[in-house]
Amino acid sequence: MKKQLTDRQEEILLFIGQFLRENGFPPTLREIGKRFQISSTFGVKRHLDALEKKGYIRVESNASRGIAVIQDDFKTDAPESVKNEFFSKIPIVGRVAAGSPILAMENIEGSIIIDPSFIKKAEDAFALKVRGDSMINAGIFEGDLVIVSPNDKGKSGDIIVAMLDDEVTVKTLEIKDKEIILFPENNSYLPITVTDKNSFSIIGKVKGVVRWLN
């Protein structure tokens, strides 16, 4: 069981979590000092030493960004505000086709917890469940959850989630000579050429895949 945090220690721990979530790497001592108006790095280090002693972080002395969060322990011991900062809950929204498009149900089917260091601004991300096998050569199989960032619309060669005629599908995007083509990653399927751009939109870029093995 970890020792209880002081208010300032919890504030610094929350800041580390927020910084890590937004940037993908931890803050330096100077960045922490600037945020909390602590004039010396020694003063910051005292707080980090206390957090390390209480078991919340690990500090690598020879690295400028050497703060490592001991994530597993937040599941039970950390204050609720700290848990929420270090673990992002991503909603599972409907389904997405990876064979032929199917109608996307806009209800929330559940949620998954993800380490925010894997995706920037994880609070904006969402997950879609894949149906079909048109993306198997890209390592995306039926039943997988694709993690989608709506802040990133992708570029040629990226795997994206697209809305086409009010239906949703996941495909590899190709833009060439102003022509938009959605390529499957399975030779059994043909590419989809977007003929009506008014009925087409990119929902977001696929950032990752989650799979459970039975």
C-alpha positions in Angstrom: 0.0 0.0 0.0 1.4 3.4 -1.0 1.7 6.3 1.3 -0.8 9.1 0.9 0.2 12.0 -1.3 0.3 15.6 -0.2 -1.8 18.1 -2.3 1.3 19.5 -4.0 2.6 16.0 -4.8 -0.7 15.0 -6.3 -0.8 18.2 -8.4 2.7 17.4 -9.7 1.8 13.8 -10.4 -1.3 15.0 -12.3 0.8 17.4 -14.3 3.2 14.7 -15.3 0.3 12.6 -16.5 -1.2 15.4 -18.4 2.1 16.3 -20.0 2.7 12.7 -20.9 -0.7 12.3 -22.4 -0.4 15.4 -24.6 3.2 15.0 -25.7 4.0 11.3 -25.5 7.0 11.9 -23.2 7.4 13.2 -19.6 8.3 16.8 -18.6 11.8 18.0 -17.6 12.5 19.3 -14.1 12.6 22.8 -15.5 9.2 22.4 -17.1 7.7 21.2 -13.8 9.4 24.0 -12.0 7.9 26.6 -14.5 4.4 25.1 -14.1 4.5 25.3 -10.3 6.7 28.4 -9.9 9.4 26.4 -8.2 12.6 28.4 -8.8 15.2 25.7 -8.5 15.5 22.2 -10.0 16.5 21.1 -6.5 13.1 22.1 -5.2 11.4 20.1 -8.0 13.7 17.1 -7.3 12.6 17.0 -3.7 9.0 16.5 -4.8 10.0 13.9 -7.3 12.1 12.1 -4.8 9.0 11.9 -2.5 6.9 10.6 -5.3 9.5 8.0 -6.1 9.9 7.0 -2.4 6.1 6.6 -2.2 6.2 4.3 -5.2 4.4 6.4 -7.9 7.3 7.2 -10.2 10.8 6.1 -11.0 13.4 8.8 -11.8 16.4 8.1 -14.1 19.1 10.6 -12.9 21.1 10.7 -16.1 18.2 11.6 -18.4 16.6 15.0 -18.9 13.2 13.4 -19.3 13.8 10.4 -17.1 10.5 10.3 -15.2 9.0 6.8 -15.6 5.5 6.3 -14.2 4.8 3.0 -12.4 1.5 2.5 -14.2 0.2 -0.8 -12.9 0.0 0.4 -9.4 -2.5 3.2 -10.3 -5.2 0.6 -10.7 -5.7 0.2 -7.0 -3.6 2.5 -4.9 -3.7 6.0 -6.5 -6.2 8.7 -5.8 -9.1 8.6 -8.3 -8.0 11.9 -9.9 -4.6 10.4 -10.6 -6.0 7.2 -12.1 -8.1 9.2 -14.5 -5.2 11.2 -15.6 -2.9 8.3 -16.3 -5.4 6.0 -17.9 -7.7 7.2 -20.8 -11.1 5.6 -21.2 -11.8 5.3 -25.0 -15.5 4.6 -26.0 -16.3 1.8 -28.4 -18.6 3.4 -30.9 -20.6 1.1 -33.2 -19.0 -1.1 -35.8 -16.9 -0.6 -38.9 -16.8 -2.8 -42.0 -13.6 -4.4 -43.3 -15.2 -6.3 -46.0 -18.1 -4.4 -47.4 -19.4 -1.3 -45.7 -22.1 -1.7 -43.1 -24.2 0.9 -41.4 -22.4 2.4 -38.3 -24.5 2.3 -35.2 -23.8 5.5 -33.2 -24.4 4.0 -29.8 -21.7 3.4 -27.3 -21.1 -0.3 -26.9 -18.6 -0.1 -24.1 -15.1 1.3 -23.5 -11.5 0.3 -23.2 -8.7 1.7 -21.0 -5.5 2.7 -22.8 -2.2 4.1 -21.7 -2.2 7.7 -23.0 1.5 7.5 -24.0 0.4 5.4 -27.0 -1.7 8.1 -28.5 -1.7 11.9 -28.2 -4.9 13.5 -27.0 -6.3 10.1 -26.3 -9.4 11.7 -24.9 -10.5 12.5 -28.4 -9.9 8.9 -29.7 -12.6 6.3 -30.0 -12.6 2.6 -30.9 -14.6 0.8 -33.6 -15.2 -3.0 -33.9 -14.2 -4.5 -37.2 -16.4 -6.9 -39.2 -15.1 -8.6 -42.3 -11.7 -9.6 -43.6 -10.7 -7.1 -46.3 -7.8 -5.7 -44.2 -6.2 -9.0 -43.0 -2.9 -8.3 -44.9 -2.6 -5.1 -42.8 -3.0 -7.2 -39.6 -6.6 -6.1 -39.0 -9.0 -9.0 -38.5 -12.7 -9.4 -37.8 -13.5 -8.7 -34.2 -10.5 -6.4 -33.7 -11.0 -2.9 -32.2 -9.3 -0.2 -34.3 -8.3 2.9 -32.3 -9.2 6.0 -34.4 -8.0 9.6 -34.0 -10.6 12.0 -35.5 -8.0 14.8 -35.2 -5.8 13.1 -37.9 -7.5 12.6 -41.3 -4.5 10.7 -42.8 -2.7 10.9 -46.1 -2.0 8.6 -49.0 -0.9 5.2 -47.6 -2.5 5.6 -44.2 -5.3 3.3 -43.0 -8.3 5.4 -42.4 -11.9 5.1 -41.3 -14.2 6.7 -43.9 -17.9 7.5 -44.3 -19.2 6.6 -47.7 -22.9 7.0 -48.6 -23.8 7.0 -44.9 -21.9 3.8 -44.3 -18.5 3.3 -42.6 -15.5 1.3 -43.7 -11.8 1.0 -42.9 -9.4 1.0 -45.9 -6.0 2.2 -47.0 -6.3 5.7 -48.5 -4.8 6.6 -51.8 -5.1 10.1 -53.3 -3.7 10.4 -56.8 -4.5 13.1 -59.4 -7.3 14.3 -57.3 -8.9 10.8 -57.3 -9.7 9.1 -54.1 -9.4 5.4 -53.9 -10.0 3.1 -50.9 -7.8 0.0 -51.1 -8.5 -3.2 -49.2 -5.6 -5.2 -47.9 -6.9 -8.5 -49.2 -6.6 -9.6 -52.9 -10.2 -11.0 -52.7 -11.6 -7.5 -52.7 -11.6 -4.7 -55.3 -10.6 -1.1 -54.6 -13.4 1.4 -54.1 -13.1 4.6 -56.2 -14.9 7.6 -54.7 -17.1 9.0 -57.5 -19.2 11.4 -55.4 -17.0 13.4 -53.0 -20.1 15.0 -51.4 -21.0 11.6 -50.0 -17.5 10.8 -48.8 -15.7 11.9 -45.6 -12.8 10.7 -43.6 -13.7 10.1 -40.0 -10.1 9.6 -38.8 -6.9 7.8 -39.0 -6.4 4.3 -37.5 -3.7 4.6 -34.8 -3.7 1.1 -33.5 -5.4 -2.3 -33.2 -6.6 -4.1 -30.0 -7.1 -7.8 -30.1 -8.1 -10.3 -27.5 -6.8 -13.9 -27.9 -9.1 -16.6 -26.7 
